[in-house]
Amino acid sequence: MSTLKAKQFHLIEDLDIAALTLAIIERVENVSKATISMIRTWVRRSNDRRMLAQMNERMLSDIGLTRHDIDVEVAKRFWQK
């Protein structure tokens, strides 16, 4: 293989590695963003359920919920909708 062809081959190989590296970085970034979003949702659910559990009967009536509705909601795990 001539020197020029060898250099071209390495250049193409380097570009392939760079493209693959970029694709991997983008994928990791997307997974990280999705994970952070999921954790935020879990924290929000947990906080919302804690606040609901602290409401009195008048407050629940104002928002159209019963103590039973809240008991069912509060019994759910943080990952459950």
C-alpha positions as CSV (number, residue, x, y, z in Angstrom):
1,M,0.0,0.0,0.0
2,S,1.4,3.4,-0.9
3,T,2.1,6.0,1.8
4,L,-0.7,8.2,0.5
5,K,-3.3,5.3,0.5
6,A,-2.2,4.3,4.0
7,K,-2.6,7.9,5.2
8,Q,-6.1,8.0,3.6
9,F,-7.0,4.7,5.2
10,H,-6.0,6.0,8.6
11,L,-7.8,9.2,8.1
12,I,-11.0,7.3,7.2
13,E,-10.5,5.0,10.2
14,D,-10.0,8.0,12.5
15,L,-13.2,9.6,11.2
16,D,-15.1,6.4,11.8
17,I,-13.8,6.2,15.4
18,A,-14.7,9.9,15.9
19,A,-18.2,9.3,14.6
20,L,-18.6,6.3,16.7
21,T,-17.3,8.1,19.8
22,L,-19.7,11.0,19.1
23,A,-22.6,8.6,18.8
24,I,-21.7,6.9,22.1
25,I,-21.5,10.3,23.8
26,E,-24.9,11.4,22.4
27,R,-26.4,8.1,23.6
28,V,-25.0,8.5,27.1
29,E,-26.2,12.1,27.2
30,N,-29.7,11.0,26.2
31,V,-29.8,8.2,28.8
32,S,-28.5,10.6,31.5
33,K,-31.2,13.1,30.6
34,A,-33.9,10.5,30.7
35,T,-32.7,9.2,34.0
36,I,-32.6,12.7,35.6
37,S,-36.1,13.3,34.3
38,M,-37.4,10.1,35.7
39,I,-35.8,10.8,39.1
40,R,-37.4,14.3,39.1
41,T,-40.8,12.7,38.4
42,W,-40.3,10.3,41.3
43,V,-39.4,13.0,43.7
44,R,-42.3,15.2,42.6
45,R,-44.7,12.2,43.1
46,S,-43.3,11.5,46.5
47,N,-43.6,15.2,47.5
48,D,-47.2,15.5,46.1
49,R,-48.3,12.4,48.0
50,R,-46.7,13.6,51.2
51,M,-48.6,17.0,50.8
52,L,-51.9,15.2,50.1
53,A,-51.5,13.1,53.2
54,Q,-51.2,16.2,55.3
55,M,-54.4,17.8,54.0
56,N,-57.4,18.0,56.2
57,E,-61.0,17.0,55.2
58,R,-62.0,20.6,54.2
59,M,-59.0,20.9,51.9
60,L,-59.7,17.5,50.4
61,S,-63.3,18.5,49.9
62,D,-62.2,21.7,48.1
63,I,-60.2,19.7,45.6
64,G,-62.9,17.0,45.2
65,L,-61.1,14.2,46.9
66,T,-61.9,11.9,49.8
67,R,-59.6,10.5,52.6
68,H,-60.0,7.2,50.8
69,D,-58.7,8.7,47.5
70,I,-55.7,10.0,49.4
71,D,-55.1,6.7,51.3
72,V,-55.0,4.9,47.9
73,E,-52.7,7.4,46.4
74,V,-50.3,7.6,49.4
75,A,-50.1,3.8,49.4
76,K,-48.4,3.8,46.0
77,R,-44.7,3.5,45.6
78,F,-42.8,6.5,44.2
79,W,-42.4,4.9,40.8
80,Q,-46.1,4.1,40.4
81,K,-48.4,6.5,38.6
